[in-house]
Amino acid sequence: MWWQQAVIYQVYPRSFQDTNGDGIGDLEGVLRRLDYLSETLGVDAIWLSPFYPSPDADFGYDITDFKAVDPRLGTLETFDRLLQAIHARRMRLIIDLVVTYTSDQHPWFIESRQGRHSAKRDWFMWADAKPDGSPPNNWQSAFGGSGWEWDAATGQYYYHSFTKHQPDLNWRNPEVRQAMLDVARFWLERGVDGFRVDAAHWILKDPELRDNPPNTAPRPPVARALGEYDAQLHLYDKGHPDCHEVFRAYRRLLDAYSTPNQPRFAVGEIHVFDWQEWAKYYGAQLDELHMPYNFALVGAPWQPEIVRSVVEGMEGALPQGAWGNYVLGNHDEARLASRLGQAQARVATMLLLTLRGTPTLYYGDEIGMVNAILTPEQIRDPWGKNNPALGRDPSRTPMQWDASPNAGFCPEGVQAWLPVNPDYPTRNVAAQLAEPRSMLNFVRHLLRLRQNSRTLQQGSYHTLEGAPQGCYAYYRTTESERLVVALNFTDQALAVRLPSSGRILISTHMDRSGRAERELSLRANEGCLIALG
């Protein structure tokens, strides 16, 4: 299937390219930059983050109309032209499908809060207060504080997994299920290739509204710290077993729209770090999500033994016939180069693009963009306003295209919706295209190697045992080829014993190729891809 060979590139449209001078990226901007994605960079699929009408309480994820385009970003006609242009370049388009909640300005919720007997009252999660007036239970918002908001007009609380402006839908109501499946059907009819299902395992909760117990277990080393939210064991407010039937319903819909030339696809945002639990989202008969996103490398301490355990954990948990994936960054996480530094960001990118499974690249990581430093007045993210340490704005700043004012993102004199990182005069696409050993040219070269290698796309994975401390090495093999990837996680030179001599296909330093003897010398912060034999 196409997603098993594809490299997916996440476009955060607000930050990609502004074409109308309002400081906000738009769909026309994505269209303008398609040749960069398809020809210059060489990715196969685009994941387009939300572009729906939104009051911006959570910047596109609080949606007032699931079947429209935010007028600031374009129109449905713009979307159709964008999709047609993507397909003309033999690329695929995946869009965000936000299923767990709406905006509090959505007509459904406006009607729901009109009164307890409203026709859409049961479309959302309403509940009475406890006798003392406190919330129905101890469930929290992932953004901090109680997940329950009091509605004085109707004398009940409504539940929100995220901000109070994002009320959760009641997926136990058959009308809600039908309405949300109709949303997916609407976009499938327009021709999208698939969905990234947002906040997928928050979709159903415990019908008895039981309190979550305290969390006494240590946080998994690969999981992001979420402050007070981590104090609870989230048994009842997310990951409910009943959600699997919803994913089966979506899968049936996707299969009904699939053709030999256009198999439809869904990947889910599943923050689960127990591999056996994570694997359940494929479905017992591989009849749910085509892939649950694997976020373990995003939060993993950058140590070879831990990274190896992530890879082997996923490989060992994959159901027969299922396909894995890896992610190193997205719009919710700190930038890769800020977490690891520029040198190790190259090593990590070689890892991402040479493992067995579908990789997803986050816009700007291909040029080593780093987190911007923002003043409190510049923070737009509700998470960041509640807890600056968890803020996501620093990794959402505008794409850095060139050294012109505003990095080529928007015209000179226009204030971008988030500040452009001040390092843009030297860190930008144009500058790196002109530098043969740049991060961008490294990524381009590696992508082309992957696109032309059945071994990298489909070959088996095996750990290379005996690598020195500080190194992680593995095989990718087919019946006709054996590749070795050797990654130095340290700032010291290391010697790696290969099973045979071979040929260096690419180094992260972009300065050597040719013969590799059995004793491979890796320089500090270097990764090498070697063809054995």
C-alpha positions as CSV (number, residue, x, y, z in Angstrom):
1,M,0.0,0.0,0.0
2,W,1.1,3.5,-0.7
3,W,1.5,4.5,3.0
4,Q,3.9,1.7,3.6
5,Q,6.4,3.2,1.1
6,A,5.5,6.9,1.7
7,V,7.3,9.6,3.6
8,I,4.7,11.9,5.1
9,Y,5.4,15.6,5.6
10,Q,3.3,17.6,8.1
11,V,2.2,21.0,7.0
12,Y,0.9,23.3,9.7
13,P,-0.9,25.6,7.3
14,R,-1.0,28.8,9.5
15,S,2.8,28.7,9.5
16,F,3.7,27.5,6.0
17,Q,3.1,30.3,3.5
18,D,1.0,33.4,3.6
19,T,-0.2,34.6,0.2
20,N,-2.8,37.3,1.0
21,G,-0.7,39.4,3.4
22,D,-2.6,38.9,6.6
23,G,0.3,37.1,8.4
24,I,-1.5,33.8,8.5
25,G,-0.5,30.9,6.2
26,D,-3.2,29.7,3.8
27,L,-4.1,26.9,1.4
28,E,-2.9,29.0,-1.6
29,G,0.5,29.1,0.2
30,V,0.6,25.3,0.4
31,L,-0.3,25.2,-3.3
32,R,2.5,27.6,-4.1
33,R,5.1,25.5,-2.3
34,L,4.0,22.1,-3.7
35,D,7.0,21.9,-6.1
36,Y,9.3,22.4,-3.1
37,L,7.7,19.4,-1.4
38,S,7.4,17.1,-4.4
39,E,10.5,18.0,-6.4
40,T,13.0,19.8,-4.2
41,L,12.5,17.8,-1.0
42,G,10.9,14.7,-2.4
43,V,8.2,13.6,0.0
44,D,5.3,11.4,-1.0
45,A,2.3,12.6,1.1
46,I,1.2,15.7,3.0
47,W,-0.6,15.7,6.3
48,L,-2.4,19.0,6.4
49,S,-3.2,20.2,9.9
50,P,-6.6,21.8,10.5
51,F,-7.9,24.4,8.0
52,Y,-11.5,24.5,9.2
53,P,-13.3,27.6,10.5
54,S,-12.2,28.2,14.1
55,P,-12.4,31.0,16.7
56,D,-8.8,30.0,17.5
57,A,-9.1,29.0,21.1
58,D,-6.8,26.1,20.1
59,F,-5.8,27.4,16.7
60,G,-7.8,25.3,14.3
61,Y,-8.7,22.4,16.5
62,D,-11.7,24.2,18.0
63,I,-14.0,23.9,14.9
64,T,-17.3,25.6,14.1
65,D,-17.9,23.8,10.8
66,F,-16.4,20.4,9.9
67,K,-17.3,20.8,6.2
68,A,-15.8,24.1,5.4
69,V,-12.5,26.0,5.1
70,D,-11.6,28.9,7.3
71,P,-12.1,32.0,5.2
72,R,-8.6,33.3,6.3
73,L,-7.1,30.1,4.8
74,G,-9.1,29.8,1.6
75,T,-12.3,28.3,0.3
76,L,-13.5,24.8,-0.6
77,E,-12.6,25.7,-4.2
78,T,-9.0,26.5,-3.0
79,F,-9.0,23.1,-1.3
80,D,-10.1,21.3,-4.4
81,R,-7.4,23.0,-6.5
82,L,-4.8,22.1,-3.9
83,L,-5.9,18.4,-3.8
84,Q,-5.9,18.3,-7.6
85,A,-2.4,19.7,-7.7
86,I,-1.2,17.3,-5.1
87,H,-2.6,14.3,-7.1
88,A,-1.1,15.7,-10.3
89,R,2.3,15.4,-8.6
90,R,1.6,11.8,-7.7
91,M,1.4,12.7,-4.0
92,R,-1.2,11.9,-1.4
93,L,-3.2,14.2,1.0
94,I,-4.1,13.3,4.5
95,I,-6.2,15.8,6.5
96,D,-6.8,16.2,10.2
97,L,-10.1,14.6,11.2
98,V,-11.0,16.2,14.6
99,V,-13.6,13.8,16.1
100,T,-13.5,14.2,19.9
101,Y,-14.9,17.7,20.3
102,T,-16.2,20.9,18.6
103,S,-15.8,24.6,19.3
104,D,-18.2,26.0,21.8
105,Q,-19.2,28.3,19.0
106,H,-20.3,25.3,16.8
107,P,-24.0,25.4,16.0
108,W,-24.4,22.0,17.6
109,F,-23.1,23.1,20.9
110,I,-24.9,26.5,20.8
111,E,-28.1,24.5,20.3
112,S,-27.1,22.0,23.0
113,R,-26.7,24.6,25.7
114,Q,-30.1,26.2,24.9
115,G,-31.7,24.1,27.6
116,R,-31.9,20.6,29.1
117,H,-34.5,19.6,26.6
118,S,-32.7,20.8,23.5
119,A,-32.7,18.4,20.6
120,K,-28.9,18.4,20.7
121,R,-28.5,18.3,24.5
122,D,-27.3,14.7,24.4
123,W,-24.8,15.4,21.6
124,F,-22.4,16.6,24.3
125,M,-21.3,15.4,27.7
126,W,-23.6,17.1,30.2
127,A,-23.8,16.0,33.9
128,D,-25.3,17.3,37.2
129,A,-23.1,18.7,39.9
130,K,-22.4,16.8,43.1
131,P,-24.6,17.8,46.0
132,D,-22.0,20.3,47.1
133,G,-22.0,21.9,43.7
134,S,-18.6,20.5,42.7
135,P,-17.9,18.8,39.3
136,P,-19.3,15.4,38.7
137,N,-15.9,13.7,39.0
138,N,-12.2,14.3,39.2
139,W,-11.5,14.2,35.4
140,Q,-9.1,16.8,34.3
141,S,-8.4,18.8,31.2
142,A,-5.1,17.9,29.5
143,F,-4.4,21.7,29.5
144,G,-4.7,21.9,33.3
145,G,-7.5,22.2,35.8
146,S,-10.9,20.4,35.9
147,G,-12.3,19.0,32.7
148,W,-15.8,20.2,33.7
149,E,-17.2,23.7,33.0
150,W,-20.3,25.0,34.8
151,D,-23.1,26.3,32.6
152,A,-25.2,28.6,34.8
153,A,-28.0,29.0,32.3
154,T,-28.9,25.3,32.3
155,G,-27.5,24.3,35.7
156,Q,-25.2,21.5,34.6
157,Y,-21.5,20.9,33.8
158,Y,-20.2,20.0,30.4
159,Y,-17.0,18.1,29.8
160,H,-14.0,19.2,27.8
161,S,-10.8,17.1,27.5
162,F,-8.9,20.2,26.4
163,T,-9.9,23.8,26.7
164,K,-13.3,24.9,28.0
165,H,-13.9,26.2,24.4
166,Q,-13.7,22.6,23.1
167,P,-16.7,20.6,24.5
168,D,-16.4,16.9,24.0
169,L,-19.0,15.2,21.8
170,N,-21.0,12.3,23.3
171,W,-20.1,9.4,21.0
172,R,-22.5,7.2,22.8
173,N,-25.3,9.1,20.9
174,P,-26.0,7.3,17.6
175,E,-26.8,10.7,16.0
176,V,-23.4,12.0,16.9
177,R,-21.8,8.9,15.4
178,Q,-23.7,9.3,12.1
179,A,-23.0,13.1,11.9
180,M,-19.2,12.6,12.4
181,L,-19.1,9.7,9.9
182,D,-20.8,12.0,7.5
183,V,-18.0,14.5,8.0
184,A,-15.5,11.9,7.0
185,R,-17.7,10.9,4.0
186,F,-17.8,14.6,2.9
187,W,-14.0,14.8,2.6
188,L,-13.7,11.3,1.1
189,E,-16.1,12.4,-1.6
190,R,-13.9,15.3,-2.3
191,G,-11.0,12.9,-2.9
192,V,-8.7,13.0,0.1
193,D,-6.5,10.0,0.5
194,G,-6.9,9.6,4.3
195,F,-7.1,11.1,7.7
196,R,-5.0,11.7,10.8
197,V,-7.6,11.1,13.5
198,D,-7.0,13.7,16.2
199,A,-7.0,12.9,19.9
200,A,-8.3,9.5,18.8
201,H,-8.3,7.6,22.2
202,W,-10.2,10.4,23.9
203,I,-13.2,9.7,21.8
204,L,-15.2,7.7,24.4
205,K,-15.3,7.8,28.2
206,D,-16.7,5.8,31.0
207,P,-20.6,6.0,30.9
208,E,-20.7,5.9,34.7
209,L,-18.3,8.9,35.0
210,R,-16.2,7.1,37.7
211,D,-13.3,9.0,39.2
212,N,-9.9,8.3,37.9
213,P,-7.6,6.7,40.6
214,P,-4.3,8.3,41.5
215,N,-1.4,7.4,39.4
216,T,1.3,5.7,41.5
217,A,3.3,4.3,38.6
218,P,6.4,6.1,37.3
219,R,5.9,8.0,34.1
220,P,7.2,6.0,31.1
221,P,10.6,7.5,30.1
222,V,9.2,8.1,26.5
223,A,6.0,9.9,27.7
224,R,5.7,13.7,27.8
225,A,5.3,15.2,31.2
226,L,1.9,16.9,31.6
227,G,2.2,18.3,35.1
228,E,-0.9,17.7,37.3
229,Y,-2.6,15.7,34.5
230,D,0.0,12.9,35.2
231,A,-1.2,12.6,38.8
232,Q,-4.2,10.6,37.7
233,L,-4.3,7.1,36.1
234,H,-6.6,7.9,33.2
235,L,-8.7,4.8,33.3
236,Y,-12.1,6.4,32.7
237,D,-11.6,9.6,30.6
238,K,-9.7,8.2,27.7
239,G,-8.7,4.9,26.0
240,H,-12.1,3.3,26.8
241,P,-12.5,-0.1,25.2
242,D,-15.7,1.0,23.4
243,C,-13.6,3.3,21.2
244,H,-12.5,0.3,19.1
245,E,-16.0,-0.1,17.6
246,V,-15.8,3.6,16.4
247,F,-12.5,2.9,14.7
248,R,-14.0,-0.2,13.1
249,A,-16.8,2.0,11.7
250,Y,-14.3,4.4,10.3
251,R,-12.4,1.6,8.8
252,R,-15.5,0.2,7.1
253,L,-16.1,3.7,5.6
254,L,-12.5,4.0,4.4
255,D,-12.6,0.6,2.8
256,A,-15.9,1.4,1.1
257,Y,-14.2,4.4,-0.6
258,S,-11.0,2.6,-1.4
259,T,-10.1,1.6,-5.0
260,P,-7.0,-0.2,-6.4
261,N,-5.7,3.2,-7.5
262,Q,-6.7,5.0,-4.3
263,P,-6.7,3.0,-1.1
264,R,-7.9,5.2,1.7
265,F,-6.0,5.4,5.0
266,A,-6.2,6.5,8.6
267,V,-3.6,7.1,11.2
268,G,-4.6,7.8,14.8
269,E,-3.2,10.2,17.4
270,I,-2.8,7.6,20.1
271,H,-0.6,8.6,23.1
272,V,-0.2,5.1,24.6
273,F,3.2,3.9,25.6
274,D,2.4,0.3,26.6
275,W,3.2,-1.5,23.3
276,Q,0.6,-4.2,23.8
277,E,-2.1,-1.6,24.4
278,W,-0.9,0.5,21.5
279,A,-1.1,-2.5,19.1
280,K,-4.8,-3.0,20.0
281,Y,-5.6,0.1,17.8
282,Y,-4.8,-1.9,14.7
283,G,-7.8,-4.1,15.6
284,A,-7.9,-7.8,16.3
285,Q,-8.5,-8.5,12.6
286,L,-6.5,-5.4,11.4
287,D,-9.9,-3.8,11.0
288,E,-9.3,-0.5,12.8
289,L,-6.7,2.1,12.2
290,H,-4.1,1.4,9.5
291,M,-1.6,2.8,11.9
292,P,-1.7,4.3,15.4
293,Y,1.0,7.0,15.6
294,N,4.1,5.9,17.5
295,F,5.3,8.8,19.5
296,A,7.8,7.0,21.6
297,L,10.9,8.5,19.9
298,V,9.6,12.0,20.5
299,G,9.9,11.9,24.2
300,A,12.6,9.2,24.6
301,P,15.9,10.1,26.3
302,W,18.4,10.3,23.5
303,Q,20.4,7.3,24.4
304,P,21.1,4.4,22.1
305,E,19.9,1.7,24.4
306,I,16.6,3.5,24.9
307,V,16.1,4.2,21.2
308,R,16.9,0.5,20.5
309,S,14.3,-0.5,23.1
310,V,11.7,1.7,21.4
311,V,12.4,0.1,18.0
312,E,12.5,-3.4,19.2
313,G,9.4,-2.8,21.4
314,M,7.3,-1.6,18.4
315,E,8.7,-4.4,16.1
316,G,7.8,-7.0,18.7
317,A,4.3,-5.6,19.3
318,L,3.2,-5.3,15.7
319,P,0.4,-7.7,14.9
320,Q,1.0,-10.0,11.9
321,G,0.5,-8.1,8.7
322,A,0.5,-4.6,10.4
323,W,2.8,-1.8,9.5
324,G,4.7,0.5,11.9
325,N,5.7,4.1,11.9
326,Y,7.9,6.7,13.6
327,V,7.7,10.4,14.4
328,L,10.3,12.7,15.7
329,G,8.4,16.0,15.9
330,N,5.0,17.6,15.4
331,H,3.0,20.8,16.3
332,D,2.7,19.7,19.9
333,E,6.3,19.0,20.6
334,A,9.6,20.9,20.9
335,R,11.6,21.1,17.7
336,L,13.9,18.2,17.0
337,A,17.0,20.4,16.7
338,S,16.2,22.1,20.0
339,R,15.8,18.8,21.8
340,L,18.9,17.2,20.4
341,G,21.1,19.9,18.9
342,Q,21.9,20.2,15.2
343,A,24.5,17.4,15.0
344,Q,22.3,14.8,16.6
345,A,19.2,16.0,14.7
346,R,21.0,14.7,11.6
347,V,21.6,11.3,13.3
348,A,18.0,11.2,14.4
349,T,16.8,12.0,10.9
350,M,18.9,9.2,9.5
351,L,17.3,6.9,12.1
352,L,13.8,8.1,11.1
353,L,14.3,7.6,7.4
354,T,16.0,4.2,7.5
355,L,13.9,2.3,10.0
356,R,11.2,-0.1,8.9
357,G,7.9,1.8,9.0
358,T,6.4,5.0,7.7
359,P,8.2,8.2,8.8
360,T,6.5,11.5,9.3
361,L,8.6,14.7,9.0
362,Y,7.5,17.9,10.6
363,Y,7.7,21.1,8.5
364,G,11.0,22.9,9.0
365,D,12.9,20.0,10.6
366,E,14.5,19.4,7.2
367,I,16.4,22.7,7.7
368,G,17.0,22.3,11.4
369,M,14.5,24.9,12.6
370,V,14.7,25.5,16.3
371,N,12.2,26.6,19.0
372,A,11.7,30.3,19.0
373,I,12.0,32.3,22.3
374,L,8.8,34.1,22.8
375,T,7.8,36.8,25.3
376,P,4.7,36.2,27.5
377,E,2.8,38.7,25.3
378,Q,3.6,36.7,22.2
379,I,2.2,33.4,23.5
380,R,-0.9,32.3,21.7
381,D,-1.2,28.7,22.8
382,P,-3.7,28.0,25.6
383,W,-1.4,25.3,27.0
384,G,1.5,27.7,27.1
385,K,-0.6,30.4,28.8
386,N,-1.5,27.9,31.6
387,N,2.0,26.5,31.8
388,P,4.8,28.1,29.7
389,A,7.0,25.0,30.1
390,L,4.3,23.1,28.1
391,G,3.8,25.8,25.4
392,R,3.7,24.7,21.8
393,D,4.1,28.1,20.0
394,P,7.9,27.9,19.9
395,S,7.7,24.9,17.5
396,R,5.0,26.5,15.3
397,T,6.7,29.6,14.1
398,P,6.6,30.4,10.3
399,M,8.5,28.4,7.8
400,Q,11.9,29.9,6.9
401,W,12.1,30.1,3.2
402,D,14.8,32.7,2.5
403,A,16.6,35.7,3.9
404,S,14.1,38.3,2.8
405,P,11.9,40.0,5.4
406,N,9.8,37.6,7.4
407,A,11.8,34.7,5.9
408,G,9.6,34.8,2.8
409,F,6.6,33.6,4.8
410,C,4.7,36.9,4.5
411,P,5.3,40.3,2.9
412,E,7.6,42.9,4.5
413,G,5.8,45.0,7.0
414,V,3.2,42.3,7.8
415,Q,3.1,40.9,11.3
416,A,3.1,37.2,11.2
417,W,0.7,35.4,13.5
418,L,3.7,34.1,15.5
419,P,7.1,35.8,15.3
420,V,9.5,34.5,12.7
421,N,12.6,33.0,14.4
422,P,15.3,35.6,14.3
423,D,17.8,33.1,13.0
424,Y,16.1,33.0,9.6
425,P,18.7,35.1,7.7
426,T,21.1,32.1,8.0
427,R,18.7,29.2,8.6
428,N,16.4,29.0,5.6
429,V,15.6,26.9,2.5
430,A,17.4,29.0,0.0
431,A,20.6,29.2,2.0
432,Q,20.7,25.5,2.6
433,L,20.0,24.6,-1.0
434,A,23.2,26.5,-1.9
435,E,25.3,24.7,0.7
436,P,26.1,21.1,-0.4
437,R,26.6,19.7,3.1
438,S,23.5,21.4,4.7
439,M,20.9,19.7,6.7
440,L,18.4,20.2,3.8
441,N,20.7,18.6,1.2
442,F,21.4,15.7,3.6
443,V,17.6,15.1,4.0
444,R,17.0,15.4,0.2
445,H,19.8,12.9,-0.5
446,L,18.5,10.5,2.1
447,L,15.0,10.7,0.8
448,R,16.1,9.9,-2.7
449,L,18.0,6.9,-1.4
450,R,14.9,5.7,0.4
451,Q,12.7,6.2,-2.6
452,N,15.0,4.2,-4.8
453,S,15.6,1.4,-2.2
454,R,13.2,-1.5,-1.8
455,T,15.3,-2.6,1.1
456,L,14.8,0.7,3.0
457,Q,11.1,0.8,2.2
458,Q,10.2,-2.9,2.7
459,G,13.2,-4.8,4.0
460,S,13.3,-6.5,7.4
461,Y,14.8,-5.0,10.5
462,H,17.4,-6.7,12.8
463,T,19.6,-5.1,15.5
464,L,23.3,-5.4,14.9
465,E,24.6,-6.9,18.1
466,G,28.0,-5.9,19.5
467,A,28.0,-2.2,18.7
468,P,30.2,-0.2,21.0
469,Q,28.7,1.8,23.9
470,G,27.2,5.0,22.5
471,C,26.3,3.4,19.1
472,Y,23.1,1.9,17.8
473,A,23.4,-0.1,14.6
474,Y,20.9,-2.3,12.7
475,Y,20.4,-4.1,9.5
476,R,17.8,-3.5,6.8
477,T,17.7,-6.6,4.5
478,T,16.0,-8.1,1.5
479,E,16.9,-11.4,-0.2
480,S,19.2,-9.4,-2.5
481,E,20.7,-6.7,-0.3
482,R,22.0,-6.1,3.2
483,L,22.2,-2.5,4.5
484,V,23.7,-1.5,7.9
485,V,22.8,1.8,9.6
486,A,25.4,2.8,12.3
487,L,24.6,5.8,14.5
488,N,27.0,7.5,16.9
489,F,25.1,9.2,19.7
490,T,28.2,10.6,21.3
491,D,30.7,13.4,20.7
492,Q,33.6,10.9,20.6
493,A,34.8,8.8,17.7
494,L,33.7,5.1,17.8
495,A,34.8,2.0,15.9
496,V,32.1,-0.3,14.7
497,R,32.8,-3.9,13.6
498,L,30.7,-4.6,10.5
499,P,29.9,-8.2,9.4
500,S,31.7,-7.6,6.1
501,S,33.2,-4.7,4.2
502,G,30.9,-2.6,2.1
503,R,30.2,0.8,0.5
504,I,29.1,4.0,2.3
505,L,26.0,5.3,0.7
506,I,25.7,8.4,2.8
507,S,27.1,10.0,6.0
508,T,25.3,12.5,8.1
509,H,28.4,14.7,7.6
510,M,27.8,14.6,3.8
511,D,31.5,14.4,3.2
512,R,32.4,10.7,2.5
513,S,31.3,7.8,0.5
514,G,32.9,4.8,-1.1
515,R,34.6,1.8,0.5
516,A,33.9,0.8,4.1
517,E,36.2,-1.7,5.7
518,R,35.0,-4.1,8.3
519,E,36.3,-1.8,11.0
520,L,34.2,1.3,10.4
521,S,35.3,4.5,12.1
522,L,32.4,6.7,13.1
523,R,33.3,10.3,13.9
524,A,31.6,12.3,16.6
525,N,27.8,12.7,16.0
526,E,28.0,10.7,12.7
527,G,25.6,8.2,11.2
528,C,26.4,6.1,8.2
529,L,24.3,4.0,5.8
530,I,26.4,1.2,4.4
531,A,25.6,-1.4,1.7
532,L,27.4,-4.6,2.6
533,G,29.2,-6.8,0.1
